[in-house]
Amino acid sequence: MSVQVKRRRDTAANVAAYTGAQGELIVDTTNNRVTVHDGATPGGWAAAKLSEVLTGTTALTPIAQGPNGAAIKAQVIEQTVTLSSGTSVSAGTPIPANCIVLGVGCRVLTAITGAPAFNVGTSGNATQFGGSLGVAAGSTNYGIVGPFGNYSAANILVASTGAAFTGGQVRLSIHVLLIGPPTS
């Protein structure tokens, strides 16, 4: 015979006004989350939902795993690139080898000067992730390209169009999936 356990539950407004005993769990039925109480704080402490949890930019997040260790993992790698001079800057962190690339996004952090626009790509395809992009601070580009298989590490290039860079910064985000073979 199974046992069903129910926790105290109420609306968000009522939970916010309630001070539960230390260690008491209450379900907020308005926001569908659990609150943990400490005996002193009205409303307790709301537990984060999975959609609210941030992971590190280099962390590998498992999506699925087989019974013998084969796995699919997702990764987002972020990097800031300073554009102080020249017509092309290679980002320090390459697209990893043996991955599936979903895209490379970018955001202009500080306005780019010198060049009227810029491209984001690789040595084989200068506009692979975006061409003639805006130079104003806050400009963004999604750079969705695939997916495509990337078997060797590949450097990302930020290249000016029309004139050399004299200043500015962009933040790049590399979005990839990694496939691991069985471990046993």
C-alpha positions as CSV (number, residue, x, y, z in Angstrom):
1,M,0.0,0.0,0.0
2,S,1.4,3.4,-0.9
3,V,1.4,6.4,1.3
4,Q,0.4,9.9,0.0
5,V,2.0,12.8,1.7
6,K,0.5,16.3,1.4
7,R,2.2,19.5,2.5
8,R,0.5,22.6,3.8
9,R,-0.4,24.7,0.8
10,D,-2.0,28.1,0.1
11,T,-2.0,31.1,-2.3
12,A,1.1,33.3,-2.7
13,A,-0.5,36.1,-0.7
14,N,-1.3,33.9,2.3
15,V,2.1,32.1,2.2
16,A,3.9,35.6,2.1
17,A,2.1,36.6,5.3
18,Y,2.8,33.3,7.1
19,T,5.8,32.6,9.3
20,G,6.3,28.8,9.3
21,A,8.2,26.7,11.8
22,Q,11.9,26.1,11.2
23,G,12.2,23.5,8.4
24,E,8.5,23.6,7.5
25,L,7.7,23.3,3.8
26,I,4.7,25.1,2.3
27,V,3.5,24.8,-1.3
28,D,2.7,28.2,-2.9
29,T,-0.2,27.2,-5.2
30,T,-0.2,30.5,-7.1
31,N,3.4,30.2,-8.3
32,N,3.7,26.4,-8.1
33,R,6.8,26.4,-5.9
34,V,7.8,25.2,-2.5
35,T,8.8,27.6,0.3
36,V,11.2,26.6,3.1
37,H,10.6,28.3,6.5
38,D,13.0,29.2,9.2
39,G,10.7,30.1,12.0
40,A,11.4,33.9,11.7
41,T,11.0,35.1,8.1
42,P,7.4,35.9,6.9
43,G,6.8,34.0,3.6
44,G,9.9,31.8,4.1
45,W,12.4,31.2,1.3
46,A,11.1,30.3,-2.1
47,A,12.9,27.4,-3.8
48,A,14.0,28.1,-7.4
49,K,12.3,26.4,-10.3
50,L,14.6,24.7,-12.8
51,S,13.8,27.5,-15.4
52,E,15.3,30.0,-12.9
53,V,18.6,28.2,-12.2
54,L,21.6,29.7,-14.0
55,T,24.5,27.4,-14.9
56,G,28.1,28.5,-15.4
57,T,29.0,29.5,-18.9
58,T,31.4,26.6,-19.3
59,A,29.4,24.0,-17.5
60,L,28.3,20.9,-19.4
61,T,24.6,20.3,-18.8
62,P,23.4,16.7,-19.4
63,I,20.3,16.6,-21.5
64,A,20.0,12.8,-21.8
65,Q,22.1,9.8,-20.8
66,G,21.9,6.1,-21.9
67,P,22.2,3.2,-19.5
68,N,25.8,2.6,-20.5
69,G,27.0,6.2,-20.2
70,A,26.4,7.6,-23.7
71,A,25.2,11.2,-23.2
72,I,24.2,14.4,-24.9
73,K,25.3,17.5,-23.1
74,A,24.7,21.2,-23.9
75,Q,27.2,24.0,-23.3
76,V,27.2,27.8,-23.7
77,I,30.7,29.4,-23.8
78,E,30.8,33.2,-23.4
79,Q,33.8,35.4,-24.1
80,T,34.4,39.1,-24.3
81,V,36.5,40.4,-27.3
82,T,38.2,43.8,-27.3
83,L,38.4,45.4,-30.7
84,S,41.2,48.0,-30.3
85,S,42.9,48.0,-33.7
86,G,43.1,46.2,-37.0
87,T,40.5,44.7,-39.3
88,S,40.1,41.2,-37.7
89,V,40.4,39.9,-34.1
90,S,40.4,36.2,-33.3
91,A,38.4,35.2,-30.2
92,G,40.6,33.5,-27.6
93,T,38.1,30.6,-27.0
94,P,37.5,28.4,-30.1
95,I,34.4,26.4,-31.0
96,P,35.2,23.0,-29.4
97,A,36.1,20.0,-31.4
98,N,33.7,17.1,-31.8
99,C,30.5,19.1,-31.2
100,I,27.3,20.1,-32.9
101,V,27.2,23.9,-33.3
102,L,23.8,25.5,-32.9
103,G,25.0,29.1,-33.3
104,V,27.2,31.9,-32.1
105,G,25.5,34.9,-30.7
106,C,26.9,38.4,-30.0
107,R,26.2,41.6,-28.2
108,V,28.0,44.9,-28.6
109,L,29.1,45.9,-25.1
110,T,30.7,49.2,-25.9
111,A,30.2,50.9,-29.2
112,I,32.5,49.8,-32.0
113,T,34.5,52.7,-33.5
114,G,36.3,52.9,-36.8
115,A,34.4,50.3,-38.7
116,P,30.8,51.0,-39.9
117,A,29.8,47.4,-39.4
118,F,31.4,44.0,-38.5
119,N,31.1,40.3,-39.3
120,V,31.3,37.2,-37.0
121,G,32.5,34.0,-38.6
122,T,35.4,31.7,-39.1
123,S,38.5,31.8,-41.4
124,G,36.6,29.7,-43.9
125,N,33.4,31.7,-43.8
126,A,33.7,35.3,-42.5
127,T,30.0,35.9,-42.2
128,Q,29.0,32.4,-40.9
129,F,27.4,33.8,-37.7
130,G,26.4,37.3,-39.0
131,G,27.4,39.9,-41.5
132,S,27.2,43.7,-41.6
133,L,26.2,43.8,-38.0
134,G,25.4,47.0,-36.1
135,V,28.1,48.7,-34.1
136,A,26.0,50.6,-31.5
137,A,26.2,49.5,-27.9
138,G,23.5,47.0,-27.1
139,S,23.2,45.7,-30.7
140,T,22.7,41.9,-30.8
141,N,22.8,39.1,-33.3
142,Y,21.5,35.5,-32.8
143,G,23.8,33.8,-35.3
144,I,21.7,30.7,-35.6
145,V,23.4,28.5,-38.2
146,G,22.6,24.9,-37.9
147,P,23.1,22.6,-36.4
148,F,26.3,21.5,-38.1
149,G,29.0,19.1,-37.0
150,N,32.4,20.6,-36.0
151,Y,35.1,18.0,-35.8
152,S,38.1,20.3,-35.2
153,A,38.4,23.3,-32.9
154,A,37.7,26.5,-34.9
155,N,38.6,30.0,-34.1
156,I,35.8,32.7,-34.2
157,L,36.8,35.9,-36.0
158,V,35.3,39.3,-35.5
159,A,36.1,41.3,-38.7
160,S,35.5,44.9,-39.6
161,T,33.8,46.0,-42.8
162,G,35.1,49.1,-44.7
163,A,37.7,50.3,-42.2
164,A,39.8,49.1,-39.3
165,F,38.6,48.9,-35.7
166,T,39.7,51.7,-33.4
167,G,37.7,50.6,-30.3
168,G,34.8,48.7,-28.8
169,Q,33.9,45.4,-27.2
170,V,31.6,42.5,-28.1
171,R,30.6,39.5,-26.1
172,L,30.3,36.2,-28.0
173,S,28.3,33.2,-27.0
174,I,29.0,29.8,-28.5
175,H,26.1,27.3,-28.3
176,V,27.0,23.7,-28.7
177,L,25.8,20.1,-28.1
178,L,28.4,17.4,-27.2
179,I,27.8,13.7,-27.9
180,G,29.6,11.2,-25.7
181,P,29.9,7.6,-26.7
182,P,29.1,4.8,-24.2
183,T,31.5,4.5,-21.3
184,S,31.0,0.8,-20.9
